[in-house]
């Protein structure tokens, strides 16, 4: 099997292990056994358990970024529509990823590699949000980047409430849409 195809197969199996048995059960040995490959094959692709978890997390994040970019490209060019698309994409992705993403993230807490990965993701999200919101803010500058960081922080806090079943997904989308539109609208008035 081609190396990239094998890697994708291993990531599929890894996600199924996390889904069925939890992130604590995801080891390179368990992955190799379940995928029907030797341990050296699993180690060749991921080197460490943290490397495997980060690769799995990156795969989930890449899916979210593609979905968000596609949705933004198709959205009408008005602030409310852009805010609604960003919000719906965020919470739809959260629902699609399910608890596996949180389990993977939790398994990596305290990892220097994960901290770097999360910073890269944050930077990418901020850049995507900033590009989508830039036409609605004059002048955009550094304040736009900081606003996007704050909006992502709010989205994460709301997501924890959704995951705890304290808030519905629809209410979360509505709240984040409002935060984005008002945050950007306030910047427009200055």
C-alpha positions as CSV (number, residue, x, y, z in Angstrom):
1,X,0.0,0.0,0.0
2,X,1.3,3.5,-0.8
3,X,2.6,5.4,2.2
4,X,0.0,8.1,2.1
5,X,-2.9,5.6,1.7
6,X,-1.5,3.6,4.6
7,X,-1.3,6.7,6.7
8,X,-5.0,7.6,5.9
9,X,-6.0,4.0,6.7
10,X,-4.2,4.2,10.0
11,X,-5.9,7.5,10.9
12,X,-9.3,6.0,10.0
13,X,-8.6,3.1,12.4
14,X,-7.3,5.4,15.1
15,X,-10.4,7.5,14.9
16,X,-12.6,4.4,15.3
17,X,-10.5,3.3,18.3
18,X,-11.1,6.7,20.0
19,X,-14.8,6.7,19.0
20,X,-15.4,3.1,20.4
21,X,-13.0,2.9,23.3
22,X,-11.7,6.4,24.1
23,X,-8.5,8.2,23.6
24,X,-6.7,6.4,26.4
25,X,-6.9,3.2,24.4
26,X,-5.2,4.8,21.4
27,X,-1.6,3.6,21.4
28,X,0.6,2.8,18.5
29,X,0.5,-0.9,19.6
30,X,-3.3,-1.0,19.7
31,X,-3.4,0.9,16.4
32,X,-1.0,-1.6,14.7
33,X,-3.0,-4.6,16.1
34,X,-6.4,-3.2,15.0
35,X,-5.1,-2.1,11.6
36,X,-3.4,-5.5,10.9
37,X,0.1,-4.0,10.5
38,X,3.3,-4.4,12.4
39,X,4.3,-2.1,15.2
40,X,7.2,-0.7,13.1
41,X,4.7,0.4,10.4
42,X,2.7,2.4,13.0
43,X,5.9,3.9,14.5
44,X,7.2,4.8,11.0
45,X,4.1,6.9,10.3
46,X,3.7,8.6,13.7
47,X,6.9,8.0,15.8
48,X,5.1,8.6,19.1
49,X,1.6,8.4,20.6
50,X,1.5,12.2,20.7
51,X,2.5,12.3,17.1
52,X,-0.4,10.0,16.3
53,X,-2.9,12.1,18.3
54,X,-1.6,15.3,16.7
55,X,-1.9,13.8,13.2
56,X,-5.5,12.7,14.0
57,X,-6.4,16.1,15.4
58,X,-4.8,17.9,12.4
59,X,-6.9,15.7,10.1
60,X,-10.1,16.8,11.9
61,X,-9.0,20.4,11.8
62,X,-8.2,20.3,8.1
63,X,-11.7,19.1,7.5
64,X,-13.1,22.0,9.4
65,X,-11.0,24.6,7.6
66,X,-12.0,23.2,4.2
67,X,-15.7,23.3,5.2
68,X,-15.4,26.9,6.5
69,X,-13.5,28.1,3.4
70,X,-16.1,26.5,1.1
71,X,-19.0,28.0,3.1
72,X,-17.4,31.5,3.1
73,X,-16.8,31.3,-0.6
74,X,-20.5,30.6,-1.3
75,X,-21.8,33.1,1.2
76,X,-23.4,36.4,0.2
77,X,-21.1,39.4,0.8
78,X,-22.9,41.0,3.7
79,X,-21.8,41.0,7.4
80,X,-24.8,39.1,8.8
81,X,-24.5,36.3,6.2
82,X,-20.7,36.0,6.8
83,X,-21.3,35.9,10.6
84,X,-24.0,33.3,10.2
85,X,-21.8,31.1,7.9
86,X,-18.8,31.3,10.3
87,X,-21.0,30.4,13.3
88,X,-22.9,27.6,11.6
89,X,-19.7,26.2,10.2
90,X,-18.0,26.2,13.6
91,X,-20.8,24.5,15.4
92,X,-21.7,22.1,12.6
93,X,-18.1,21.0,12.6
94,X,-18.1,20.6,16.3
95,X,-21.2,18.4,16.0
96,X,-19.7,16.4,13.1
97,X,-16.4,15.8,14.9
98,X,-18.3,14.7,18.0
99,X,-16.7,14.0,21.3
100,X,-13.6,12.4,19.6
101,X,-12.0,15.8,19.0
102,X,-12.3,16.8,22.6
103,X,-11.0,13.4,23.7
104,X,-8.0,13.8,21.4
105,X,-7.4,17.3,22.6
106,X,-7.7,16.3,26.3
107,X,-5.3,13.4,25.7
108,X,-2.7,15.9,24.5
109,X,-3.1,18.5,27.3
110,X,0.3,19.6,28.6
111,X,2.1,18.5,25.4
112,X,4.4,21.1,23.9
113,X,3.6,19.6,20.5
114,X,-0.1,20.2,21.0
115,X,0.4,23.7,22.2
116,X,2.3,24.5,19.0
117,X,-0.5,22.8,17.0
118,X,-3.2,24.7,18.7
119,X,-1.3,28.0,18.1
120,X,-1.0,27.1,14.4
121,X,-4.7,26.4,14.2
122,X,-5.6,29.6,16.0
123,X,-3.4,31.6,13.6
124,X,-5.1,29.9,10.6
125,X,-8.6,30.5,12.0
126,X,-7.8,34.1,12.7
127,X,-6.4,34.6,9.2
128,X,-9.6,33.0,7.7
129,X,-11.9,35.1,9.9
130,X,-9.9,38.2,9.3
131,X,-10.0,37.8,5.5
132,X,-13.8,37.3,5.6
133,X,-14.4,40.2,8.0
134,X,-11.9,42.7,6.6
135,X,-14.3,44.3,4.0
136,X,-16.6,45.3,6.9
137,X,-14.0,47.1,9.1
138,X,-12.2,50.3,8.3
139,X,-9.3,50.4,8.9
140,X,-8.8,46.7,9.7
141,X,-5.3,46.7,11.2
142,X,-4.3,44.9,14.4
143,X,-7.7,45.4,16.0
144,X,-9.2,43.0,13.5
145,X,-6.8,40.3,14.5
146,X,-7.5,40.8,18.2
147,X,-11.2,40.8,17.6
148,X,-11.0,37.5,15.7
149,X,-8.9,36.0,18.6
150,X,-11.6,37.2,21.0
151,X,-14.4,35.8,18.9
152,X,-12.7,32.4,18.7
153,X,-12.4,32.4,22.5
154,X,-16.1,33.1,22.8
155,X,-16.8,30.3,20.3
156,X,-14.8,27.8,22.3
157,X,-16.6,28.8,25.5
158,X,-20.0,28.5,23.9
159,X,-18.8,25.1,22.4
160,X,-18.1,23.8,25.9
161,X,-21.6,24.8,26.9
162,X,-23.0,22.9,23.9
163,X,-20.9,19.8,24.7
164,X,-22.2,19.9,28.2
165,X,-25.8,19.9,26.8
166,X,-26.4,23.3,28.5
167,X,-27.0,25.1,25.2
168,X,-28.5,23.9,22.0
169,X,-26.5,24.1,18.8
170,X,-29.1,26.5,17.3
171,X,-28.8,28.9,20.3
172,X,-25.0,28.6,20.0
173,X,-25.0,29.5,16.3
174,X,-27.4,32.5,17.0
175,X,-25.2,33.8,19.9
176,X,-21.9,33.6,18.0
177,X,-23.5,35.1,14.9
178,X,-24.7,38.0,17.1
179,X,-21.2,38.4,18.7
180,X,-19.5,38.5,15.3
181,X,-21.9,40.9,13.7
182,X,-22.0,43.3,16.8
183,X,-18.2,43.1,17.3
184,X,-17.5,44.0,13.7
185,X,-20.4,46.5,13.6
186,X,-18.9,48.3,16.6
187,X,-15.6,48.6,14.8
188,X,-17.3,50.0,11.7
189,X,-18.8,52.9,13.7
190,X,-15.4,54.1,14.9
